[in-house]
Amino acid sequence: MKIESKKLLKINNISHGFFSNKGGVSKGIYKSLNCGLGSKDNREHILHNLKIIKNKFKVKKINLLKQIHSNKILHLKKNNNNLRIGVADGIFTSLSNNLIGILTADCAPILLSSKCGNYICALHGGWKGLHKDIIKRGIYLFNKHKITNKNIICSVGPCINHMNYEVKFDFMKKILKKNKKYKKLFKKNKNKILFNLKQFAQIKLLESGIQKKNIEIHKNDTYSNPNLFFSFRRSVHKKEDDYGRNISIIVKKNHKDENNILYK
């Protein structure tokens, strides 16, 4: 199942999707569209699942990363024959017919595009990357290529909701040390401290200069929907020894005159 962004759908020359765990070939705890190369799943099943994704977009090349919860973004300037093109947590490109993907299992996948679709970006929005301003670095790459903030569209995909994201006091202290205004990201429920990752991503987008009307936040919760999404935290609570990864994709289509394509 592919979830799409209403805002990104308005851009004529890109395709995208936040994929659920359905429609693949993996078995057991990885059932069924596990795309995590770093998981303990059968590698042939993972590669088959990635082939399913490529076929959906009718594109031969998919570009993934070894994600490390950093703020590093790779600029994909030419075709790369590797499946994993590097160690980072984001990919930025203007290349056509190159799928760029992010793997998540509670973290927020963030897909961005210029309104004319000539530049696209995929970011792994875990709390560490957001805290280290990975979004600001992504926006900088658009700006570097003369794309102004008002011409950037962003969609934050399915991730863990705040009611299922319990954190420790030291975590809250670390976030608030950077900005006390982030206190609104935390809610106390009895003896628990709950953290709002979706709101954190939205705040970071706004702080980076993105207009609120150009931001879309998906409501889907990865933790509470085992029939739709993989979840790291849920797997820990169930005492499973591993977990699958959800994939989110964006791709620039091949158009002859991309400069004349407008945002609908």
C-alpha positions in Angstrom: 0.0 0.0 0.0 1.3 3.4 -1.0 0.3 6.6 0.9 0.7 9.8 -1.1 1.0 13.4 -0.2 -1.7 15.7 -1.5 0.8 18.6 -1.8 3.5 16.5 -3.6 0.9 15.2 -6.0 0.5 18.7 -7.3 4.0 18.6 -8.8 3.7 17.2 -12.3 7.1 15.8 -12.9 7.7 13.8 -9.6 6.3 10.6 -8.2 6.5 9.5 -4.6 5.1 7.3 -1.9 5.2 6.4 1.7 4.9 2.6 1.7 3.2 0.3 4.2 4.4 -3.2 5.1 2.0 -4.8 2.7 2.7 -6.2 -0.8 6.0 -7.9 -0.4 7.4 -11.4 0.0 9.1 -11.4 3.4 7.9 -13.8 6.1 7.4 -13.8 9.9 8.2 -10.6 11.7 9.3 -9.0 8.3 5.9 -9.7 6.7 5.8 -8.5 4.0 7.4 -5.5 2.3 10.5 -5.2 4.4 13.1 -3.1 2.5 15.7 -2.9 5.3 19.0 -4.0 4.0 20.3 -3.8 7.6 17.7 -6.2 8.9 18.3 -9.9 9.5 15.6 -10.8 6.9 16.5 -13.1 4.0 18.5 -10.8 1.6 16.8 -12.3 -1.5 13.4 -11.3 0.0 14.6 -7.8 0.6 16.0 -7.4 -2.9 12.7 -8.8 -4.3 10.8 -6.3 -2.3 13.0 -3.5 -3.6 12.3 -4.7 -7.1 8.6 -4.5 -6.4 9.1 -0.8 -5.5 11.2 -0.1 -8.6 8.5 -1.8 -10.8 5.8 0.4 -9.2 7.6 3.5 -10.4 8.8 1.8 -13.7 12.4 2.9 -12.7 15.5 0.6 -12.8 17.6 2.5 -10.2 17.0 2.9 -6.5 19.4 4.8 -4.2 19.5 4.0 -0.5 21.8 4.8 2.4 23.4 3.2 5.4 21.6 5.5 7.9 23.3 6.5 11.1 21.0 9.1 12.7 23.2 12.0 11.5 22.7 15.3 9.8 24.7 14.3 6.7 23.0 14.6 3.3 24.5 13.2 0.1 24.2 15.1 -3.2 23.6 12.5 -5.9 25.1 14.2 -9.0 25.6 11.2 -11.2 24.3 7.6 -11.6 25.7 5.3 -8.9 25.8 1.5 -9.4 25.6 0.8 -5.7 22.4 0.0 -3.9 23.6 1.9 -0.9 25.3 5.0 -2.2 26.9 6.1 1.1 26.7 6.6 4.8 24.3 9.4 5.6 20.6 10.2 6.4 19.5 12.2 3.4 19.8 12.3 -0.4 19.4 15.4 -2.6 19.3 15.2 -6.4 18.3 16.7 -9.7 18.8 13.4 -11.6 15.8 12.0 -13.4 14.7 8.3 -13.1 16.7 7.7 -9.9 14.5 6.6 -7.0 15.8 8.1 -3.7 14.6 6.3 -0.6 14.6 6.5 3.2 14.0 3.6 5.5 12.2 4.1 8.8 10.5 2.1 11.6 9.1 4.9 13.8 11.3 7.8 12.7 9.8 10.3 10.3 10.5 10.0 6.6 10.6 13.5 5.1 10.2 14.0 1.3 10.8 17.5 -0.2 10.6 18.9 -3.7 10.9 22.3 -5.4 7.6 23.4 -6.9 8.8 22.9 -10.4 10.1 19.4 -9.5 13.7 20.0 -10.7 15.2 19.2 -7.3 14.1 16.6 -4.8 15.3 15.4 -1.4 14.6 12.5 1.0 15.5 12.8 4.7 15.6 10.4 7.7 13.9 12.4 10.4 14.8 10.6 13.7 15.0 12.8 16.8 18.8 12.9 16.6 18.9 14.0 13.0 16.2 16.7 13.6 18.1 17.8 16.7 21.2 18.2 14.6 19.3 20.3 12.0 19.3 17.8 9.1 16.2 19.7 7.7 18.1 23.0 7.7 20.9 21.3 5.8 18.5 20.0 3.3 16.9 23.4 2.7 20.3 24.9 2.3 20.9 22.6 -0.7 17.7 23.8 -2.3 18.8 27.4 -1.6 22.2 26.7 -3.0 20.6 25.8 -6.3 18.5 29.0 -6.3 15.3 27.4 -5.0 13.7 29.8 -2.5 12.0 28.6 0.7 8.6 29.6 -0.6 9.1 27.2 -3.5 9.8 24.1 -1.4 7.1 21.6 -0.7 7.5 19.2 2.3 5.7 16.1 3.4 6.4 14.3 6.7 5.3 10.6 6.4 4.0 8.0 8.8 6.0 7.8 12.1 5.4 7.2 15.8 2.7 9.3 17.5 3.4 11.1 20.7 1.1 8.9 22.8 3.4 5.9 22.1 6.7 7.7 22.3 7.8 7.6 25.9 11.2 9.2 26.7 13.4 9.7 29.7 13.9 12.9 31.6 17.5 13.2 30.3 16.2 13.1 26.7 13.8 16.0 27.5 16.6 17.9 29.2 18.8 17.5 26.1 16.1 18.8 23.7 15.2 21.7 26.0 18.8 22.7 26.4 18.8 23.8 22.7 15.6 25.7 23.0 13.2 26.0 25.9 10.3 26.7 23.5 10.5 23.0 22.7 8.7 22.3 26.0 5.5 22.1 24.1 6.8 18.9 22.4 6.5 17.0 25.7 3.4 15.9 27.6 3.3 14.2 30.9 0.9 11.3 31.4 1.0 9.9 34.9 4.6 9.0 35.4 5.4 9.0 31.7 7.0 11.7 29.5 5.7 11.6 26.0 7.5 13.2 23.0 5.8 14.6 19.8 8.2 13.7 16.9 5.8 14.9 14.2 5.5 18.3 15.8 9.3 18.4 16.2 9.7 17.8 12.5 7.1 20.5 11.7 8.8 23.0 14.0 12.2 22.3 12.4 10.7 22.9 8.9 9.2 26.2 10.0 12.5 27.2 11.7 14.2 26.5 8.4 11.9 29.0 6.6 9.4 26.7 5.0 5.9 28.2 4.8 3.3 26.4 6.9 1.0 26.1 3.8 3.7 24.1 2.1 4.1 21.5 4.9 2.0 18.3 5.2 2.1 16.1 8.3 0.7 12.6 7.9 -1.3 11.4 10.9 -0.6 7.6 10.6 1.0 6.1 13.7 3.6 3.3 13.0 3.5 1.9 16.5 -0.2 1.2 16.8 -0.8 -0.1 13.3 1.0 -3.5 13.1 -1.0 -4.5 10.0 0.3 -1.4 8.1 3.7 -0.4 9.4 6.9 -1.8 10.9 7.8 -0.3 14.3 11.1 -0.5 16.1 9.6 0.4 19.5 6.7 -2.1 19.1 9.2 -4.9 18.3 11.2 -4.0 21.4 8.0 -4.2 23.6 7.1 -7.5 22.0 10.7 -8.7 22.7 11.3 -9.6 19.1 15.0 -9.8 18.0 14.6 -7.6 14.9 12.2 -5.6 12.9 11.3 -4.6 9.3 11.8 -1.2 7.7 9.2 0.9 5.9 10.4 2.6 2.7 9.6 6.1 1.5 10.4 7.1 -2.1 10.6 10.2 -4.3 11.7 10.3 -7.9 12.0 13.0 -10.6 10.5 12.0 -13.9 12.2 12.6 -17.2 10.7 15.7 -18.9 12.1 17.5 -21.9 11.3 21.0 -20.6 11.2 20.9 -16.8 11.6 24.6 -16.4 8.0 25.1 -17.8 6.4 22.7 -15.4 4.4 24.6 -12.8 3.0 23.7 -9.4 -0.8 23.1 -9.8 
